[in-house]
Amino acid sequence: ACVETMSNSRSSGASEPLLNPSTDVSLYHEEYFPPFLPALLILPFLLPFFWRYRVTVSRDQVVFGYSSSWTRQSLERSTILSAEPIQHINGLLHWGGWGIRMQLGTWATGYIARNGPGVRIKTKDKSYVFNCKDPQHVCAILFPSLKND
């Protein structure tokens, strides 16, 4: 598992715009329509907020979540204390559904787009879980000094 603690002098990042392509190069990127998108047809006003799901890791930040700045999270990499790959996230069983969820007990915020692998990131103040297709690779980018299991 890619888990490491880093010293942290900054507070955790708030939601920000996506990466600025002229100044920040993407080291990892995935983007797709979330499988629950058809269910949103009964609430069409939510479509612009959940239209696309994306994960992007750059030299300076990690961005994960959905289409709108209100439905995605941007973290400065320097605020990340640990990152851990998760083999399987079951949205319904572990999080009570899909979308942006809060897990009782741990108070982690989940950006759950589908069932499958993901990453758990901890900052000084919060814990986040998000889906991604290659969690070992994301952890290796965040903490290159660690070897994947």
TIVO-2410 file (N, C-alpha, C; in nm, 3 decimals):
# residues 149
REC num residu      c1      c2      c3 atome chaine
REC   1      A   0.084  -0.118   0.000     N      A
REC   1      A   0.000   0.000   0.000    CA      A
REC   1      A   0.088   0.124   0.000     C      A
REC   2      C   0.045   0.226  -0.069     N      A
REC   2      C   0.118   0.353  -0.073    CA      A
REC   2      C   0.064   0.441   0.036     C      A
REC   3      V   0.124   0.436   0.152     N      A
REC   3      V   0.081   0.521   0.262    CA      A
REC   3      V   0.206   0.584   0.320     C      A
REC   4      E   0.206   0.714   0.333     N      A
REC   4      E   0.320   0.785   0.389    CA      A
REC   4      E   0.268   0.912   0.453     C      A
REC   5      T   0.335   0.957   0.556     N      A
REC   5      T   0.298   1.082   0.619    CA      A
REC   5      T   0.400   1.187   0.579     C      A
REC   6      M   0.351   1.304   0.539     N      A
REC   6      M   0.436   1.415   0.500    CA      A
REC   6      M   0.419   1.527   0.602     C      A
REC   7      S   0.522   1.608   0.621     N      A
REC   7      S   0.504   1.726   0.704    CA      A
REC   7      S   0.416   1.824   0.628     C      A
REC   8      N   0.340   1.901   0.701     N      A
REC   8      N   0.239   1.985   0.638    CA      A
REC   8      N   0.239   2.122   0.703     C      A
REC   9      S   0.266   2.225   0.624     N      A
REC   9      S   0.261   2.359   0.679    CA      A
REC   9      S   0.143   2.439   0.626     C      A
REC  10      R   0.074   2.385   0.525     N      A
REC  10      R  -0.042   2.455   0.469    CA      A
REC  10      R  -0.171   2.390   0.514     C      A
REC  11      S  -0.279   2.464   0.509     N      A
REC  11      S  -0.409   2.406   0.540    CA      A
REC  11      S  -0.460   2.336   0.415     C      A
REC  12      S  -0.560   2.249   0.431     N      A
REC  12      S  -0.610   2.174   0.316    CA      A
REC  12      S  -0.675   2.267   0.216     C      A
REC  13      G  -0.661   2.233   0.088     N      A
REC  13      G  -0.710   2.320  -0.019    CA      A
REC  13      G  -0.861   2.316  -0.032     C      A
REC  14      A  -0.920   2.425  -0.066     N      A
REC  14      A  -1.063   2.432  -0.091    CA      A
REC  14      A  -1.088   2.405  -0.239     C      A
REC  15      S  -1.212   2.390  -0.276     N      A
REC  15      S  -1.244   2.366  -0.415    CA      A
REC  15      S  -1.195   2.482  -0.499     C      A
REC  16      E  -1.126   2.448  -0.608     N      A
REC  16      E  -1.068   2.548  -0.696    CA      A
REC  16      E  -1.098   2.509  -0.839     C      A
REC  17      P  -1.069   2.597  -0.934     N      A
REC  17      P  -1.087   2.561  -1.074    CA      A
REC  17      P  -0.997   2.444  -1.111     C      A
REC  18      L  -1.027   2.381  -1.225     N      A
REC  18      L  -0.942   2.275  -1.273    CA      A
REC  18      L  -0.803   2.327  -1.301     C      A
REC  19      L  -0.713   2.236  -1.329     N      A
REC  19      L  -0.574   2.272  -1.352    CA      A
REC  19      L  -0.560   2.377  -1.461     C      A
REC  20      N  -0.463   2.462  -1.444     N      A
REC  20      N  -0.429   2.560  -1.547    CA      A
REC  20      N  -0.330   2.493  -1.641     C      A
REC  21      P  -0.371   2.459  -1.764     N      A
REC  21      P  -0.285   2.381  -1.853    CA      A
REC  21      P  -0.155   2.451  -1.888     C      A
REC  22      S  -0.148   2.582  -1.877     N      A
REC  22      S  -0.024   2.651  -1.912    CA      A
REC  22      S   0.081   2.645  -1.801     C      A
REC  23      T   0.038   2.613  -1.678     N      A
REC  23      T   0.134   2.613  -1.567    CA      A
REC  23      T   0.144   2.481  -1.494     C      A
REC  24      D   0.050   2.390  -1.508     N      A
REC  24      D   0.049   2.267  -1.431    CA      A
REC  24      D   0.027   2.148  -1.524     C      A
REC  25      V   0.123   2.058  -1.531     N      A
REC  25      V   0.119   1.945  -1.623    CA      A
REC  25      V   0.053   1.826  -1.553     C      A
REC  26      S  -0.040   1.761  -1.621     N      A
REC  26      S  -0.110   1.646  -1.567    CA      A
REC  26      S  -0.019   1.523  -1.567     C      A
REC  27      L  -0.008   1.456  -1.452     N      A
REC  27      L   0.068   1.332  -1.440    CA      A
REC  27      L  -0.024   1.211  -1.449     C      A
REC  28      Y  -0.151   1.231  -1.420     N      A
REC  28      Y  -0.252   1.124  -1.428    CA      A
REC  28      Y  -0.384   1.193  -1.457     C      A
REC  29      H  -0.462   1.134  -1.547     N      A
REC  29      H  -0.593   1.191  -1.576    CA      A
REC  29      H  -0.687   1.080  -1.622     C      A
REC  30      E  -0.808   1.080  -1.569     N      A
REC  30      E  -0.915   0.997  -1.620    CA      A
REC  30      E  -1.043   1.077  -1.612     C      A
REC  31      E  -1.133   1.051  -1.706     N      A
REC  31      E  -1.258   1.126  -1.712    CA      A
REC  31      E  -1.361   1.040  -1.783     C      A
REC  32      Y  -1.483   1.036  -1.729     N      A
REC  32      Y  -1.588   0.957  -1.791    CA      A
REC  32      Y  -1.724   1.002  -1.739     C      A
REC  33      F  -1.829   0.954  -1.807     N      A
REC  33      F  -1.965   0.977  -1.760    CA      A
REC  33      F  -1.992   0.880  -1.646     C      A
REC  34      P  -2.041   0.926  -1.532     N      A
REC  34      P  -2.069   0.832  -1.423    CA      A
REC  34      P  -2.184   0.740  -1.460     C      A
REC  35      P  -2.176   0.613  -1.420     N      A
REC  35      P  -2.281   0.517  -1.456    CA      A
REC  35      P  -2.420   0.553  -1.404     C      A
REC  36      F  -2.428   0.632  -1.296     N      A
REC  36      F  -2.559   0.669  -1.241    CA      A
REC  36      F  -2.623   0.786  -1.316     C      A
REC  37      L  -2.557   0.837  -1.419     N      A
REC  37      L  -2.607   0.952  -1.493    CA      A
REC  37      L  -2.751   0.936  -1.542     C      A
REC  38      P  -2.791   0.819  -1.597     N      A
REC  38      P  -2.931   0.806  -1.641    CA      A
REC  38      P  -3.033   0.826  -1.528     C      A
REC  39      A  -2.995   0.792  -1.405     N      A
REC  39      A  -3.087   0.810  -1.293    CA      A
REC  39      A  -3.114   0.959  -1.267     C      A
REC  40      L  -3.023   1.044  -1.309     N      A
REC  40      L  -3.041   1.188  -1.288    CA      A
REC  40      L  -3.143   1.249  -1.383     C      A
REC  41      L  -3.189   1.173  -1.480     N      A
REC  41      L  -3.289   1.225  -1.573    CA      A
REC  41      L  -3.419   1.261  -1.501     C      A
REC  42      I  -3.444   1.199  -1.385     N      A
REC  42      I  -3.564   1.235  -1.309    CA      A
REC  42      I  -3.544   1.367  -1.233     C      A
REC  43      L  -3.418   1.409  -1.219     N      A
REC  43      L  -3.385   1.538  -1.157    CA      A
REC  43      L  -3.291   1.613  -1.252     C      A
REC  44      P  -3.342   1.659  -1.366     N      A
REC  44      P  -3.254   1.715  -1.470    CA      A
REC  44      P  -3.175   1.838  -1.426     C      A
REC  45      F  -3.220   1.910  -1.325     N      A
REC  45      F  -3.145   2.027  -1.280    CA      A
REC  45      F  -3.011   1.988  -1.218     C      A
REC  46      L  -2.990   1.859  -1.183     N      A
REC  46      L  -2.863   1.813  -1.128    CA      A
REC  46      L  -2.762   1.773  -1.235     C      A
REC  47      L  -2.808   1.753  -1.359     N      A
REC  47      L  -2.719   1.708  -1.465    CA      A
REC  47      L  -2.594   1.793  -1.484     C      A
REC  48      P  -2.602   1.926  -1.486     N      A
REC  48      P  -2.479   2.005  -1.505    CA      A
REC  48      P  -2.375   1.984  -1.395     C      A
REC  49      F  -2.419   1.945  -1.276     N      A
REC  49      F  -2.328   1.929  -1.164    CA      A
REC  49      F  -2.259   1.793  -1.163     C      A
REC  50      F  -2.321   1.692  -1.224     N      A
REC  50      F  -2.271   1.555  -1.218    CA      A
REC  50      F  -2.248   1.494  -1.357     C      A
REC  51      W  -2.239   1.577  -1.459     N      A
REC  51      W  -2.230   1.531  -1.598    CA      A
REC  51      W  -2.107   1.444  -1.622     C      A
REC  52      R  -1.992   1.485  -1.573     N      A
REC  52      R  -1.867   1.413  -1.593    CA      A
REC  52      R  -1.798   1.391  -1.458     C      A
REC  53      Y  -1.726   1.279  -1.450     N      A
REC  53      Y  -1.643   1.249  -1.333    CA      A
REC  53      Y  -1.498   1.251  -1.378     C      A
REC  54      R  -1.411   1.311  -1.298     N      A
REC  54      R  -1.270   1.317  -1.338    CA      A
REC  54      R  -1.178   1.308  -1.218     C      A
REC  55      V  -1.060   1.256  -1.244     N      A
REC  55      V  -0.951   1.254  -1.148    CA      A
REC  55      V  -0.828   1.303  -1.223     C      A
REC  56      T  -0.761   1.404  -1.169     N      A
REC  56      T  -0.639   1.457  -1.229    CA      A
REC  56      T  -0.536   1.479  -1.120     C      A
REC  57      V  -0.417   1.428  -1.143     N      A
REC  57      V  -0.305   1.451  -1.051    CA      A
REC  57      V  -0.198   1.526  -1.130     C      A
REC  58      S  -0.152   1.635  -1.073     N      A
REC  58      S  -0.045   1.713  -1.135    CA      A
REC  58      S   0.068   1.728  -1.034     C      A
REC  59      R   0.169   1.805  -1.072     N      A
REC  59      R   0.281   1.828  -0.980    CA      A
REC  59      R   0.236   1.896  -0.851     C      A
REC  60      D   0.136   1.982  -0.860     N      A
REC  60      D   0.098   2.065  -0.747    CA      A
REC  60      D  -0.034   2.031  -0.680     C      A
REC  61      Q  -0.123   1.961  -0.751     N      A
REC  61      Q  -0.254   1.937  -0.692    CA      A
REC  61      Q  -0.317   1.807  -0.739     C      A
REC  62      V  -0.422   1.768  -0.665     N      A
REC  62      V  -0.506   1.654  -0.699    CA      A
REC  62      V  -0.648   1.708  -0.710     C      A
REC  63      V  -0.714   1.679  -0.821     N      A
REC  63      V  -0.852   1.723  -0.843    CA      A
REC  63      V  -0.935   1.598  -0.869     C      A
REC  64      F  -1.046   1.583  -0.796     N      A
REC  64      F  -1.136   1.469  -0.817    CA      A
REC  64      F  -1.278   1.514  -0.795     C      A
REC  65      G  -1.369   1.452  -0.866     N      A
REC  65      G  -1.510   1.484  -0.851    CA      A
REC  65      G  -1.578   1.505  -0.984     C      A
REC  66      Y  -1.681   1.587  -0.982     N      A
REC  66      Y  -1.772   1.599  -1.095    CA      A
REC  66      Y  -1.756   1.731  -1.170     C      A
REC  67      S  -1.851   1.761  -1.255     N      A
REC  67      S  -1.843   1.868  -1.355    CA      A
REC  67      S  -1.827   2.009  -1.299     C      A
REC  68      S  -1.891   2.040  -1.193     N      A
REC  68      S  -1.897   2.176  -1.141    CA      A
REC  68      S  -1.791   2.197  -1.032     C      A
REC  69      S  -1.748   2.319  -1.015     N      A
REC  69      S  -1.655   2.350  -0.905    CA      A
REC  69      S  -1.721   2.324  -0.769     C      A
REC  70      W  -1.852   2.320  -0.765     N      A
REC  70      W  -1.924   2.289  -0.641    CA      A
REC  70      W  -1.926   2.140  -0.612     C      A
REC  71      T  -1.901   2.057  -0.714     N      A
REC  71      T  -1.911   1.912  -0.696    CA      A
REC  71      T  -1.778   1.842  -0.720     C      A
REC  72      R  -1.668   1.914  -0.708     N      A
REC  72      R  -1.536   1.852  -0.716    CA      A
REC  72      R  -1.447   1.912  -0.607     C      A
REC  73      Q  -1.342   1.842  -0.579     N      A
REC  73      Q  -1.249   1.883  -0.474    CA      A
REC  73      Q  -1.110   1.900  -0.535     C      A
REC  74      S  -1.043   2.006  -0.498     N      A
REC  74      S  -0.907   2.032  -0.540    CA      A
REC  74      S  -0.820   2.045  -0.415     C      A
REC  75      L  -0.714   1.964  -0.408     N      A
REC  75      L  -0.624   1.967  -0.293    CA      A
REC  75      L  -0.483   1.997  -0.340     C      A
REC  76      E  -0.416   2.085  -0.270     N      A
REC  76      E  -0.274   2.105  -0.294    CA      A
REC  76      E  -0.203   1.978  -0.248     C      A
REC  77      R  -0.111   1.929  -0.328     N      A
REC  77      R  -0.041   1.805  -0.293    CA      A
REC  77      R   0.035   1.818  -0.161     C      A
REC  78      S   0.082   1.936  -0.130     N      A
REC  78      S   0.157   1.956  -0.006    CA      A
REC  78      S   0.070   1.938   0.118     C      A
REC  79      T  -0.061   1.940   0.104     N      A
REC  79      T  -0.151   1.921   0.219    CA      A
REC  79      T  -0.186   1.774   0.242     C      A
REC  80      I  -0.147   1.686   0.151     N      A
REC  80      I  -0.183   1.544   0.162    CA      A
REC  80      I  -0.086   1.474   0.255     C      A
REC  81      L  -0.140   1.417   0.363     N      A
REC  81      L  -0.059   1.346   0.462    CA      A
REC  81      L  -0.039   1.199   0.423     C      A
REC  82      S  -0.142   1.137   0.365     N      A
REC  82      S  -0.131   0.996   0.326    CA      A
REC  82      S  -0.227   0.966   0.212     C      A
REC  83      A  -0.193   0.862   0.138     N      A
REC  83      A  -0.276   0.813   0.029    CA      A
REC  83      A  -0.272   0.661   0.033     C      A
REC  84      E  -0.388   0.599   0.020     N      A
REC  84      E  -0.398   0.454   0.031    CA      A
REC  84      E  -0.490   0.401  -0.079     C      A
REC  85      P  -0.443   0.304  -0.158     N      A
REC  85      P  -0.530   0.245  -0.260    CA      A
REC  85      P  -0.639   0.160  -0.194     C      A
REC  86      I  -0.755   0.161  -0.253     N      A
REC  86      I  -0.867   0.078  -0.209    CA      A
REC  86      I  -0.902  -0.015  -0.324     C      A
REC  87      Q  -0.904  -0.145  -0.299     N      A
REC  87      Q  -0.930  -0.241  -0.406    CA      A
REC  87      Q  -1.072  -0.232  -0.460     C      A
REC  88      H  -1.170  -0.217  -0.370     N      A
REC  88      H  -1.309  -0.214  -0.417    CA      A
REC  88      H  -1.394  -0.125  -0.326     C      A
REC  89      I  -1.462  -0.032  -0.387     N      A
REC  89      I  -1.560   0.052  -0.318    CA      A
REC  89      I  -1.697   0.008  -0.368     C      A
REC  90      N  -1.785  -0.027  -0.277     N      A
REC  90      N  -1.924  -0.055  -0.312    CA      A
REC  90      N  -2.004   0.066  -0.267     C      A
REC  91      G  -2.049   0.145  -0.363     N      A
REC  91      G  -2.118   0.269  -0.331    CA      A
REC  91      G  -2.238   0.250  -0.242     C      A
REC  92      L  -2.320   0.154  -0.271     N      A
REC  92      L  -2.442   0.133  -0.193    CA      A
REC  92      L  -2.410   0.076  -0.055     C      A
REC  93      L  -2.326  -0.025  -0.049     N      A
REC  93      L  -2.296  -0.091   0.077    CA      A
REC  93      L  -2.209  -0.005   0.169     C      A
REC  94      H  -2.103   0.055   0.116     N      A
REC  94      H  -2.009   0.130   0.199    CA      A
REC  94      H  -2.047   0.276   0.221     C      A
REC  95      W  -2.122   0.334   0.125     N      A
REC  95      W  -2.148   0.478   0.131    CA      A
REC  95      W  -2.296   0.515   0.126     C      A
REC  96      G  -2.384   0.418   0.110     N      A
REC  96      G  -2.527   0.447   0.105    CA      A
REC  96      G  -2.573   0.505  -0.028     C      A
REC  97      G  -2.490   0.494  -0.132     N      A
REC  97      G  -2.528   0.542  -0.264    CA      A
REC  97      G  -2.408   0.600  -0.338     C      A
REC  98      W  -2.438   0.668  -0.448     N      A
REC  98      W  -2.332   0.724  -0.533    CA      A
REC  98      W  -2.345   0.875  -0.535     C      A
REC  99      G  -2.242   0.940  -0.579     N      A
REC  99      G  -2.238   1.086  -0.578    CA      A
REC  99      G  -2.141   1.133  -0.471     C      A
REC 100      I  -2.170   1.244  -0.411     N      A
REC 100      I  -2.087   1.296  -0.302    CA      A
REC 100      I  -2.154   1.255  -0.172     C      A
REC 101      R  -2.083   1.177  -0.093     N      A
REC 101      R  -2.141   1.115   0.026    CA      A
REC 101      R  -2.054   1.142   0.148     C      A
REC 102      M  -2.116   1.139   0.265     N      A
REC 102      M  -2.044   1.151   0.391    CA      A
REC 102      M  -2.057   1.018   0.463     C      A
REC 103      Q  -1.946   0.963   0.509     N      A
REC 103      Q  -1.948   0.834   0.579    CA      A
REC 103      Q  -1.955   0.859   0.729     C      A
REC 104      L  -2.062   0.811   0.790     N      A
REC 104      L  -2.079   0.828   0.934    CA      A
REC 104      L  -1.970   0.752   1.008     C      A
REC 105      G  -1.929   0.804   1.119     N      A
REC 105      G  -1.825   0.742   1.199    CA      A
REC 105      G  -1.688   0.795   1.165     C      A
REC 106      T  -1.649   0.785   1.037     N      A
REC 106      T  -1.517   0.836   0.996    CA      A
REC 106      T  -1.526   0.981   0.950     C      A
REC 107      W  -1.643   1.027   0.912     N      A
REC 107      W  -1.669   1.159   0.858    CA      A
REC 107      W  -1.587   1.187   0.732     C      A
REC 108      A  -1.549   1.080   0.664     N      A
REC 108      A  -1.481   1.096   0.535    CA      A
REC 108      A  -1.582   1.141   0.431     C      A
REC 109      T  -1.537   1.218   0.334     N      A
REC 109      T  -1.620   1.259   0.222    CA      A
REC 109      T  -1.586   1.171   0.104     C      A
REC 110      G  -1.688   1.108   0.047     N      A
REC 110      G  -1.667   1.020  -0.067    CA      A
REC 110      G  -1.717   1.081  -0.196     C      A
REC 111      Y  -1.637   1.073  -0.298     N      A
REC 111      Y  -1.676   1.111  -0.434    CA      A
REC 111      Y  -1.688   0.978  -0.508     C      A
REC 112      I  -1.807   0.920  -0.499     N      A
REC 112      I  -1.830   0.783  -0.542    CA      A
REC 112      I  -1.908   0.784  -0.674     C      A
REC 113      A  -1.837   0.755  -0.783     N      A
REC 113      A  -1.898   0.757  -0.916    CA      A
REC 113      A  -1.947   0.620  -0.959     C      A
REC 114      R  -1.887   0.514  -0.904     N      A
REC 114      R  -1.921   0.377  -0.946    CA      A
REC 114      R  -1.864   0.281  -0.842     C      A
REC 115      N  -1.901   0.156  -0.853     N      A
REC 115      N  -1.838   0.052  -0.773    CA      A
REC 115      N  -1.704   0.019  -0.838     C      A
REC 116      G  -1.602  -0.003  -0.757     N      A
REC 116      G  -1.471  -0.037  -0.811    CA      A
REC 116      G  -1.360   0.022  -0.726     C      A
REC 117      P  -1.239   0.026  -0.781     N      A
REC 117      P  -1.123   0.071  -0.703    CA      A
REC 117      P  -1.126   0.221  -0.676     C      A
REC 118      G  -1.041   0.261  -0.581     N      A
REC 118      G  -1.035   0.402  -0.546    CA      A
REC 118      G  -0.915   0.433  -0.458     C      A
REC 119      V  -0.911   0.553  -0.407     N      A
REC 119      V  -0.802   0.602  -0.323    CA      A
REC 119      V  -0.861   0.672  -0.201     C      A
REC 120      R  -0.796   0.652  -0.087     N      A
REC 120      R  -0.829   0.727   0.035    CA      A
REC 120      R  -0.714   0.824   0.060     C      A
REC 121      I  -0.747   0.952   0.068     N      A
REC 121      I  -0.649   1.057   0.093    CA      A
REC 121      I  -0.683   1.122   0.225     C      A
REC 122      K  -0.579   1.143   0.306     N      A
REC 122      K  -0.598   1.214   0.433    CA      A
REC 122      K  -0.517   1.342   0.432     C      A
REC 123      T  -0.582   1.449   0.477     N      A
REC 123      T  -0.515   1.576   0.500    CA      A
REC 123      T  -0.518   1.601   0.651     C      A
REC 124      K  -0.466   1.712   0.694     N      A
REC 124      K  -0.467   1.744   0.836    CA      A
REC 124      K  -0.609   1.746   0.892     C      A
REC 125      D  -0.703   1.799   0.813     N      A
REC 125      D  -0.838   1.823   0.862    CA      A
REC 125      D  -0.943   1.725   0.814     C      A
REC 126      K  -0.920   1.656   0.702     N      A
REC 126      K  -1.026   1.574   0.642    CA      A
REC 126      K  -0.970   1.449   0.580     C      A
REC 127      S  -1.063   1.359   0.552     N      A
REC 127      S  -1.032   1.236   0.479    CA      A
REC 127      S  -1.126   1.228   0.360     C      A
REC 128      Y  -1.072   1.189   0.244     N      A
REC 128      Y  -1.150   1.180   0.121    CA      A
REC 128      Y  -1.131   1.042   0.061     C      A
REC 129      V  -1.237   0.993  -0.001     N      A
REC 129      V  -1.230   0.869  -0.078    CA      A
REC 129      V  -1.288   0.901  -0.215     C      A
REC 130      F  -1.220   0.856  -0.320     N      A
REC 130      F  -1.270   0.880  -0.455    CA      A
REC 130      F  -1.236   0.762  -0.543     C      A
REC 131      N  -1.320   0.737  -0.641     N      A
REC 131      N  -1.295   0.632  -0.738    CA      A
REC 131      N  -1.184   0.673  -0.833     C      A
REC 132      C  -1.105   0.577  -0.875     N      A
REC 132      C  -1.013   0.592  -0.987    CA      A
REC 132      C  -0.980   0.453  -1.039     C      A
REC 133      K  -0.947   0.446  -1.165     N      A
REC 133      K  -0.925   0.316  -1.230    CA      A
REC 133      K  -0.792   0.253  -1.190     C      A
REC 134      D  -0.693   0.332  -1.151     N      A
REC 134      D  -0.561   0.280  -1.118    CA      A
REC 134      D  -0.511   0.342  -0.987     C      A
REC 135      P  -0.567   0.298  -0.873     N      A
REC 135      P  -0.530   0.360  -0.746    CA      A
REC 135      P  -0.383   0.342  -0.708     C      A
REC 136      Q  -0.321   0.229  -0.745     N      A
REC 136      Q  -0.180   0.209  -0.713    CA      A
REC 136      Q  -0.094   0.313  -0.785     C      A
REC 137      H  -0.128   0.343  -0.909     N      A
REC 137      H  -0.053   0.442  -0.986    CA      A
REC 137      H  -0.070   0.583  -0.925     C      A
REC 138      V  -0.192   0.617  -0.886     N      A
REC 138      V  -0.216   0.747  -0.823    CA      A
REC 138      V  -0.134   0.760  -0.695     C      A
REC 139      C  -0.134   0.656  -0.612     N      A
REC 139      C  -0.055   0.660  -0.487    CA      A
REC 139      C   0.094   0.670  -0.516     C      A
REC 140      A   0.141   0.600  -0.619     N      A
REC 140      A   0.283   0.605  -0.655    CA      A
REC 140      A   0.322   0.744  -0.703     C      A
REC 141      I   0.233   0.814  -0.771     N      A
REC 141      I   0.261   0.952  -0.813    CA      A
REC 141      I   0.266   1.044  -0.691     C      A
REC 142      L   0.172   1.025  -0.599     N      A
REC 142      L   0.167   1.112  -0.481    CA      A
REC 142      L   0.285   1.090  -0.388     C      A
REC 143      F   0.329   0.965  -0.376     N      A
REC 143      F   0.440   0.930  -0.287    CA      A
REC 143      F   0.537   0.840  -0.363     C      A
REC 144      P   0.619   0.898  -0.451     N      A
REC 144      P   0.706   0.818  -0.535    CA      A
REC 144      P   0.814   0.741  -0.460     C      A
REC 145      S   0.842   0.777  -0.337     N      A
REC 145      S   0.945   0.706  -0.259    CA      A
REC 145      S   0.898   0.568  -0.212     C      A
REC 146      L   0.767   0.542  -0.222     N      A
REC 146      L   0.713   0.415  -0.178    CA      A
REC 146      L   0.694   0.320  -0.296     C      A
REC 147      K   0.713   0.194  -0.273     N      A
REC 147      K   0.692   0.092  -0.377    CA      A
REC 147      K   0.552   0.036  -0.362     C      A
REC 148      N   0.488   0.003  -0.473     N      A
REC 148      N   0.356  -0.062  -0.471    CA      A
REC 148      N   0.370  -0.205  -0.424     C      A
REC 149      D   0.268  -0.252  -0.352     N      A
REC 149      D   0.267  -0.393  -0.308    CA      A
REC 149      D   0.232  -0.484  -0.423     C      A
***
